[in-house]
């Protein structure tokens, strides 16, 4: 009899456990996009009249012009011969978190839009400060005068990369772009916009993180696009010298076979080839969607214009930067006092920024993503532009 009672109790417990498990599996644990109707720690209901408000959320909204870059382990550094013997980018294994990056370089039409809004909504001083330096085209020994007046404003150049923009101007543009995009997203979602012009709360779930300049590590990682060489689990079939496979600079496939894969200077005095058979077709900059994109879908990560990144330049950054999401914000662990700029022994201080990627005026060497150069953050040239990046929020990879 006792044995029968024990068996009955065991059966009851098994059935109860099965019912509990079934109940849990149906409801499931709360997640970011399905937080439930009440707190799991206090039991208090969400979204009551005076209670804690939990807004609907279905993931980070799509940002205009952004392409998703899946992060992972990679090797930063230049695989080219160190022609200048700077030894400023020795190979280092790092991990870069997933992020978003502009599909293209920021173009003249985008900058003209920025200038329009700044002129309408800001002080005269502020609106004048955003005008690019068009005199970057000027040369005492060349006739580039038409570009000074026409390159930025003439409609034919609308979708060519903006140049003459300093690092500071590019950084300011990123902040303005964040405000404009989030204002539009909030308005379309019916979210109340602060009257004082303050930031729309991130808790609303309808706005984006900040647009910003990419870190050097992000830019380099995105340019190599080694996801295209993924083969069986964590094996990559080969490394890359450029944002495409092989050492060649010409397209080996299809109708474009033999044509260059980027806009760069082919040799001394040769920017485009000969009349009747112009090869890269660009004596200066080029249409931002020209040339094949890399395996992340990014255009012109080599050539056309070099691009500003966020990092302050130091030749020894690779020795001290973190191996997870590396970034050099300032002279930490390599102070400016170690560089004699005052006596013109160096140009390095805390106000010089890295730029990457090679330009229409550079030879192929500089198109390798690992190469790096630097310039004062308040300077612009006819060869440097930029694109923006953004974190992938709410994720651990």
C-alpha positions as CSV (number, residue, x, y, z in Angstrom):
1,X,0.0,0.0,0.0
2,X,2.8,2.4,1.0
3,X,4.5,1.6,-2.3
4,X,1.4,2.5,-4.3
5,X,1.0,5.8,-2.4
6,X,4.6,6.7,-3.2
7,X,4.1,5.9,-6.9
8,X,1.0,8.0,-7.0
9,X,2.8,10.9,-5.4
10,X,5.7,10.6,-7.8
11,X,3.3,10.6,-10.8
12,X,1.5,13.7,-9.4
13,X,4.9,15.5,-9.0
14,X,5.9,14.6,-12.5
15,X,2.7,15.8,-14.0
16,X,2.9,19.1,-11.9
17,X,6.4,19.7,-13.1
18,X,5.4,19.0,-16.6
19,X,2.6,21.5,-16.3
20,X,4.9,24.1,-14.8
21,X,7.5,23.6,-17.6
22,X,4.8,23.8,-20.2
23,X,3.5,27.0,-18.7
24,X,7.0,28.6,-18.6
25,X,7.8,27.6,-22.2
26,X,4.5,29.2,-23.4
27,X,5.1,32.5,-21.6
28,X,8.9,32.4,-21.8
29,X,11.3,34.7,-20.0
30,X,11.0,38.4,-20.5
31,X,13.2,40.0,-23.2
32,X,13.9,43.5,-24.4
33,X,11.2,43.4,-27.0
34,X,8.8,41.4,-24.9
35,X,9.3,42.8,-21.3
36,X,5.9,41.6,-20.1
37,X,3.2,43.6,-18.4
38,X,4.8,44.0,-15.0
39,X,8.2,44.0,-13.2
40,X,9.7,40.7,-12.5
41,X,11.3,42.1,-9.3
42,X,8.5,44.2,-7.8
43,X,5.4,42.8,-9.4
44,X,4.2,46.4,-10.1
45,X,2.4,46.8,-13.5
46,X,4.1,48.8,-16.2
47,X,2.5,51.7,-18.1
48,X,0.0,52.7,-15.4
49,X,-1.0,56.4,-15.4
50,X,1.7,57.4,-12.9
51,X,3.8,54.3,-13.2
52,X,7.0,53.3,-14.8
53,X,6.6,53.5,-18.6
54,X,8.1,50.8,-20.8
55,X,7.8,51.7,-24.5
56,X,7.4,49.3,-27.4
57,X,10.7,48.2,-28.9
58,X,11.5,46.0,-31.9
59,X,15.2,46.7,-32.4
60,X,17.4,49.6,-33.4
61,X,15.7,51.6,-36.2
62,X,17.3,51.7,-39.6
63,X,19.6,54.7,-40.1
64,X,19.8,56.5,-43.5
65,X,22.7,55.3,-45.6
66,X,24.0,52.9,-43.0
67,X,25.3,49.4,-43.6
68,X,25.6,46.7,-40.9
69,X,29.1,45.6,-40.2
70,X,29.2,42.3,-38.3
71,X,32.1,42.5,-35.8
72,X,34.7,39.9,-34.7
73,X,38.3,39.2,-34.3
74,X,40.8,40.7,-36.8
75,X,44.4,41.8,-37.2
76,X,45.0,45.5,-37.4
77,X,48.1,46.8,-39.1
78,X,49.7,47.2,-42.4
79,X,50.7,44.2,-44.5
80,X,52.5,46.5,-47.0
81,X,56.2,47.0,-46.8
82,X,56.9,50.0,-44.5
83,X,58.3,52.3,-47.1
84,X,58.6,55.3,-44.8
85,X,60.0,53.2,-42.0
86,X,57.5,54.8,-39.5
87,X,56.7,51.4,-37.9
88,X,53.4,53.1,-36.7
89,X,51.0,50.3,-37.4
90,X,52.5,46.9,-36.5
91,X,50.1,43.9,-36.6
92,X,47.9,43.5,-33.5
93,X,45.0,41.1,-33.0
94,X,41.9,42.9,-31.8
95,X,38.1,42.4,-31.6
96,X,35.7,45.0,-32.9
97,X,32.1,45.0,-31.9
98,X,29.4,45.1,-34.6
99,X,28.5,48.5,-35.8
100,X,27.0,50.5,-38.7
101,X,28.9,52.5,-41.3
102,X,27.9,54.8,-44.1
103,X,27.6,53.0,-47.4
104,X,29.3,55.9,-49.1
105,X,31.4,58.9,-48.4
106,X,29.5,62.1,-47.5
107,X,28.8,63.9,-50.7
108,X,28.6,67.6,-51.7
109,X,24.7,67.5,-51.7
110,X,24.7,66.2,-48.2
111,X,27.0,69.0,-47.1
112,X,25.0,71.7,-48.9
113,X,21.9,70.4,-47.0
114,X,23.8,70.9,-43.8
115,X,24.8,74.4,-44.8
116,X,21.2,75.3,-45.7
117,X,19.9,74.3,-42.2
118,X,22.8,75.9,-40.4
119,X,22.2,79.2,-42.3
120,X,18.5,79.0,-41.5
121,X,18.6,77.9,-37.9
122,X,21.9,79.2,-36.5
123,X,23.9,82.3,-35.9
124,X,25.8,83.9,-38.8
125,X,29.1,82.9,-37.2
126,X,28.0,79.3,-36.9
127,X,26.7,79.2,-40.5
128,X,30.0,80.5,-41.8
129,X,32.0,78.0,-39.8
130,X,30.5,75.0,-41.7
131,X,31.6,76.2,-45.2
132,X,34.3,73.9,-46.5
133,X,37.6,75.4,-47.6
134,X,37.2,75.6,-51.4
135,X,40.7,77.0,-51.8
136,X,42.1,73.6,-51.2
137,X,42.0,73.2,-55.0
138,X,44.1,76.3,-55.5
139,X,47.7,75.8,-56.8
140,X,50.1,78.4,-57.9
141,X,51.5,76.0,-60.6
142,X,48.3,74.5,-61.9
143,X,45.0,75.7,-63.4
144,X,42.5,74.1,-60.9
145,X,40.6,77.4,-60.5
146,X,37.3,76.0,-61.9
147,X,37.1,73.6,-59.0
148,X,37.3,76.4,-56.5
149,X,34.0,77.9,-57.6
150,X,32.2,74.8,-59.0
151,X,33.2,71.6,-57.1
152,X,31.0,72.1,-54.0
153,X,28.0,73.9,-55.6
154,X,27.6,72.9,-59.2
155,X,24.8,70.3,-59.6
156,X,27.1,68.0,-61.7
157,X,29.2,67.4,-58.6
158,X,26.3,66.7,-56.3
159,X,27.2,63.1,-55.6
160,X,30.9,63.5,-55.5
161,X,32.6,63.4,-52.0
162,X,32.8,66.7,-50.1
163,X,36.4,67.8,-49.6
164,X,38.1,70.8,-47.8
165,X,36.3,69.7,-44.6
166,X,38.4,69.6,-41.4
167,X,38.1,66.9,-38.8
168,X,36.3,69.4,-36.5
169,X,33.8,70.2,-39.2
170,X,33.2,66.5,-39.9
171,X,32.7,65.8,-36.1
172,X,30.2,68.7,-35.9
173,X,28.3,67.4,-39.0
174,X,27.9,64.0,-37.3
175,X,26.2,65.7,-34.3
176,X,23.9,67.7,-36.5
177,X,23.0,64.6,-38.5
178,X,22.1,62.7,-35.3
179,X,19.6,65.5,-34.3
180,X,18.0,65.7,-37.8
181,X,17.6,62.0,-38.2
182,X,16.2,61.5,-34.6
183,X,13.8,64.4,-35.0
184,X,12.4,62.9,-38.1
185,X,12.1,59.4,-36.6
186,X,10.4,60.7,-33.4
187,X,8.0,62.9,-35.5
188,X,7.0,59.9,-37.7
189,X,6.5,57.7,-34.6
190,X,4.3,60.3,-32.8
191,X,6.8,60.7,-29.9
192,X,6.8,64.1,-28.1
193,X,9.7,66.2,-29.1
194,X,11.3,68.4,-26.3
195,X,10.4,72.0,-26.8
196,X,13.8,73.2,-25.6
197,X,15.5,71.3,-28.4
198,X,16.9,68.8,-26.0
199,X,17.6,65.1,-26.8
200,X,14.7,62.8,-27.4
201,X,15.0,60.1,-24.7
202,X,16.7,56.9,-25.7
203,X,14.0,55.0,-23.7
204,X,11.5,55.9,-26.4
205,X,13.0,53.1,-28.5
206,X,12.4,55.1,-31.7
207,X,15.6,57.1,-32.0
208,X,19.1,56.1,-33.0
209,X,22.5,56.3,-31.2
210,X,24.8,59.0,-32.3
211,X,26.3,59.3,-35.8
212,X,30.0,59.8,-35.3
213,X,33.3,59.4,-37.0
214,X,34.5,55.8,-37.0
215,X,37.4,54.7,-34.9
216,X,40.5,53.7,-36.8
217,X,40.0,50.1,-35.8
218,X,36.4,50.2,-37.1
219,X,37.4,51.8,-40.3
220,X,40.2,49.4,-41.0
221,X,38.1,46.4,-40.1
222,X,35.2,47.5,-42.4
223,X,37.6,48.3,-45.2
224,X,39.3,44.8,-45.3
225,X,35.8,43.2,-45.2
226,X,37.3,39.7,-44.5
227,X,33.8,38.3,-44.0
228,X,34.1,37.7,-47.8
229,X,36.9,35.2,-47.1
230,X,35.1,33.3,-44.4
231,X,35.5,29.5,-45.0
232,X,34.3,26.8,-42.6
233,X,33.7,28.0,-39.1
234,X,36.4,30.4,-38.0
235,X,38.8,29.9,-40.9
236,X,39.5,32.7,-43.3
237,X,40.9,31.5,-46.7
238,X,43.3,34.4,-47.0
239,X,44.2,37.9,-45.8
240,X,43.8,41.0,-48.0
241,X,46.2,43.8,-49.1
242,X,43.3,46.0,-50.4
243,X,39.5,45.9,-49.8
244,X,39.4,43.1,-52.4
245,X,41.2,39.8,-53.0
246,X,44.6,39.5,-54.6
247,X,47.4,42.0,-55.3
248,X,46.0,43.3,-58.6
249,X,44.4,46.7,-59.0
250,X,42.2,45.8,-61.9
251,X,38.9,43.9,-62.0
252,X,39.5,40.3,-63.1
253,X,35.8,39.5,-63.8
254,X,33.0,40.1,-66.2
255,X,32.3,43.1,-68.4
256,X,34.5,45.3,-66.2
257,X,37.5,43.1,-66.6
258,X,40.7,45.1,-66.8
259,X,39.2,48.2,-65.3
260,X,40.7,49.6,-62.1
261,X,38.9,48.8,-58.9
262,X,39.5,52.2,-57.3
263,X,40.2,55.9,-58.1
264,X,43.9,56.5,-57.5
265,X,47.0,58.0,-59.1
266,X,48.4,55.4,-61.5
267,X,51.8,56.9,-61.7
268,X,53.7,60.2,-62.0
269,X,51.5,62.5,-64.0
270,X,48.9,59.8,-64.8
271,X,45.5,60.3,-63.0
272,X,43.1,58.6,-65.5
273,X,44.7,57.1,-68.6
274,X,44.7,58.3,-72.1
275,X,41.9,60.0,-74.2
276,X,39.6,57.5,-76.0
277,X,40.3,54.9,-73.4
278,X,40.2,56.5,-70.0
279,X,40.6,53.7,-67.5
280,X,39.4,55.0,-64.1
281,X,37.7,58.0,-65.7
282,X,38.5,60.3,-62.9
283,X,41.2,62.9,-62.9
284,X,40.1,64.2,-59.5
285,X,37.3,62.7,-57.3
286,X,34.6,60.4,-58.6
287,X,30.9,59.6,-58.2
288,X,30.5,58.1,-54.7
289,X,28.8,54.9,-56.0
290,X,31.4,54.2,-58.6
291,X,33.7,51.1,-58.5
292,X,32.5,47.8,-57.0
293,X,31.7,47.8,-53.2
294,X,33.6,45.6,-50.9
295,X,32.1,42.5,-49.2
296,X,30.3,44.6,-46.6
297,X,28.7,46.7,-49.3
298,X,30.8,49.8,-48.7
299,X,31.9,51.9,-51.7
300,X,35.3,53.5,-52.1
301,X,37.0,52.2,-49.0
302,X,40.1,52.6,-51.1
303,X,40.8,55.6,-53.3
304,X,38.6,58.5,-54.3
305,X,39.2,60.4,-51.1
306,X,41.0,59.5,-47.9
307,X,38.8,59.6,-44.8
308,X,39.0,61.1,-41.4
309,X,38.7,58.7,-38.4
310,X,38.2,59.6,-34.8
311,X,41.6,58.7,-33.4
312,X,44.3,61.1,-32.2
313,X,47.5,60.1,-34.0
314,X,50.4,58.5,-32.1
315,X,53.0,56.3,-33.8
316,X,53.0,53.8,-30.9
317,X,49.2,53.4,-30.5
318,X,49.4,49.7,-31.5
319,X,51.6,49.1,-28.4
320,X,49.1,50.3,-25.8
321,X,45.5,50.4,-27.2
322,X,43.0,47.9,-25.8
323,X,42.5,44.7,-27.8
324,X,38.7,45.1,-27.6
325,X,37.2,48.1,-29.5
326,X,40.5,50.0,-29.5
327,X,40.4,53.8,-29.8
328,X,42.9,56.6,-29.0
329,X,41.0,59.6,-27.7
330,X,44.0,61.7,-26.6
331,X,47.7,61.4,-25.6
332,X,47.1,59.0,-22.7
333,X,50.2,56.9,-22.0
334,X,52.0,58.8,-24.8
335,X,51.7,62.4,-23.8
336,X,52.4,65.3,-26.1
337,X,55.3,66.4,-23.9
338,X,57.3,63.6,-25.5
339,X,57.1,65.3,-28.9
340,X,59.0,68.5,-29.6
341,X,56.4,70.4,-31.8
342,X,57.5,73.7,-30.3
343,X,60.9,73.5,-31.9
344,X,59.5,72.0,-35.1
345,X,61.0,68.6,-34.5
346,X,57.6,67.0,-35.1
347,X,54.0,67.8,-36.1
348,X,52.5,65.5,-33.4
349,X,50.3,66.8,-30.6
350,X,46.8,66.1,-29.2
351,X,45.2,67.9,-32.1
352,X,46.3,65.8,-35.1
353,X,43.9,63.1,-36.3
354,X,44.4,59.9,-38.3
355,X,43.1,59.7,-41.9
356,X,42.9,56.5,-43.9
357,X,42.3,54.9,-47.3
358,X,44.2,56.7,-50.0
359,X,42.8,59.2,-52.5
360,X,42.5,60.2,-56.2
361,X,45.9,61.9,-55.7
362,X,47.7,59.0,-54.0
363,X,49.6,56.0,-55.4
364,X,48.3,52.5,-54.7
365,X,50.4,52.1,-51.6
366,X,48.1,54.3,-49.5
367,X,45.0,52.3,-50.5
368,X,45.9,49.5,-48.2
369,X,43.6,49.9,-45.2
370,X,46.5,49.4,-42.7
371,X,48.4,52.4,-43.8
372,X,47.9,55.6,-41.8
373,X,48.6,59.3,-42.0
374,X,47.7,62.3,-39.9
375,X,46.8,66.0,-40.2
376,X,45.8,68.8,-37.9
377,X,42.1,68.5,-36.9
378,X,41.3,72.0,-38.1
379,X,42.8,71.6,-41.6
380,X,41.2,70.3,-44.8
381,X,42.6,69.2,-48.2
382,X,41.2,68.4,-51.6
383,X,42.0,64.7,-50.9
384,X,40.3,64.1,-47.5
385,X,36.6,63.5,-46.9
386,X,34.7,61.3,-44.4
387,X,31.9,58.9,-43.7
388,X,30.0,58.3,-40.4
389,X,29.6,55.3,-38.2
390,X,27.2,54.2,-35.4
391,X,27.2,51.6,-32.7
392,X,24.8,48.6,-32.8
393,X,23.0,49.3,-29.5
394,X,21.6,46.7,-27.2
395,X,23.9,43.9,-28.2
396,X,27.0,42.2,-26.8
397,X,28.6,41.4,-30.1
